[in-house]
Amino acid sequence: MSKSEKKHFYLIGDGDDIRKRMEFYLLNSDFNAVSHFSKNLVDGIDTIKEIAMSKMNAKIIYAAGDDILFRVDKNDYQRTHLEYIIDIFLKNTGNTISFGVGENIEAAFLNLRRAKASGKGKIVE
């Protein structure tokens, strides 16, 4: 593990049941709903980016669709900020988002898989 990995946390977020909801709208030819939901997802991820940068001094690595990956200094990480982000995403989209947190990307990814396996709107550190 490099020195930079030891002093940072990586956080990976992935929206819960997004595909299922999109498929429902598409299979019912509800293009207005899918368009509205898509806009809400973009807004939700943009809001997460803003909160992560302002509250945790996050460096955004990627943010697309219903996924986000960012890095924060361990001193700036607070679980309460992540809980707030989950709440805001739910309010913006009507769906939950789960997060994996780790000292490197692999650990964060494994923790995201654990979070998604344990339910919706979960954080595994």
C-alpha positions in Angstrom: 0.0 0.0 0.0 1.4 3.4 -1.0 1.6 6.4 1.4 -1.2 8.1 -0.6 -3.5 5.2 -0.1 -2.9 5.1 3.7 -4.0 8.7 4.3 -7.1 8.6 2.1 -10.4 6.8 1.9 -12.0 5.9 -1.4 -15.8 6.0 -1.5 -17.8 4.2 -4.2 -21.5 4.9 -4.5 -24.0 3.0 -6.6 -27.7 3.6 -6.9 -29.9 0.8 -5.7 -32.5 -0.8 -8.1 -31.9 1.9 -10.8 -32.0 -0.5 -13.7 -35.2 -2.1 -12.5 -36.9 1.2 -12.4 -35.6 2.3 -15.8 -36.7 -1.1 -17.3 -40.1 -0.7 -15.8 -40.6 2.7 -17.5 -39.1 1.5 -20.8 -41.2 -1.7 -20.9 -44.3 0.4 -20.3 -43.3 2.9 -23.0 -43.4 5.7 -20.3 -40.9 7.9 -21.9 -41.9 11.0 -19.9 -41.2 9.1 -16.7 -37.9 7.7 -17.9 -36.8 11.2 -19.0 -37.8 12.7 -15.7 -36.1 10.0 -13.7 -32.9 10.3 -15.8 -32.8 14.0 -15.1 -33.3 13.3 -11.4 -30.4 10.8 -11.4 -28.1 13.4 -13.0 -29.2 16.0 -10.5 -28.7 13.5 -7.6 -25.2 12.6 -8.6 -24.3 16.3 -9.2 -25.6 17.1 -5.7 -23.5 14.2 -4.2 -20.5 15.7 -5.9 -21.2 19.1 -4.5 -21.7 17.8 -1.0 -18.7 15.6 -1.1 -16.5 18.4 -2.2 -17.8 21.0 0.2 -18.2 18.9 3.3 -15.3 16.4 2.9 -12.9 18.2 0.4 -13.4 15.2 -1.9 -11.5 14.7 -5.1 -14.1 13.3 -7.6 -12.6 10.5 -9.7 -15.7 9.7 -11.7 -19.4 10.4 -11.5 -21.7 9.0 -14.2 -25.2 7.5 -14.3 -26.0 6.4 -10.8 -22.3 5.8 -9.8 -19.7 7.9 -8.1 -16.2 7.4 -6.9 -14.3 9.9 -4.9 -11.3 10.1 -2.5 -11.2 12.0 0.8 -8.5 12.6 3.3 -9.1 10.4 6.4 -9.3 13.5 8.5 -12.1 14.9 6.4 -14.2 11.7 6.3 -17.3 11.6 8.5 -19.9 8.9 8.2 -22.6 11.4 9.0 -21.8 13.3 5.8 -22.3 10.1 3.8 -25.6 9.4 5.6 -26.7 12.9 4.6 -25.7 12.2 1.0 -27.8 9.0 1.0 -30.8 11.0 2.3 -30.4 13.7 -0.3 -30.1 11.1 -3.1 -33.3 9.4 -1.9 -35.1 12.8 -1.9 -33.8 13.7 -5.4 -34.5 10.3 -7.1 -36.9 8.3 -5.0 -34.2 5.6 -4.9 -31.5 4.7 -2.4 -27.7 4.6 -3.0 -25.2 2.4 -1.2 -21.6 3.1 -0.5 -18.4 1.2 0.0 -15.5 2.9 1.9 -11.9 1.6 1.9 -8.3 2.6 2.2 -7.8 1.6 -1.5 -10.1 1.2 -4.4 -10.3 -2.6 -4.2 -11.4 -2.5 -0.5 -13.9 0.2 -1.3 -15.3 -1.9 -4.2 -15.6 -5.0 -2.0 -17.3 -3.0 0.7 -19.7 -1.6 -1.9 -20.6 -5.2 -2.9 -21.1 -6.0 0.8 -23.3 -2.9 1.2 -25.5 -3.8 -1.8 -25.8 -7.4 -0.6 -26.9 -6.3 2.8 -29.8 -4.1 1.7 -30.5 -0.7 0.3 -29.0 2.7 1.3 -26.2 1.0 3.2 -22.7 2.0 4.1 -19.9 -0.6 4.6 -16.6 0.7 5.9 
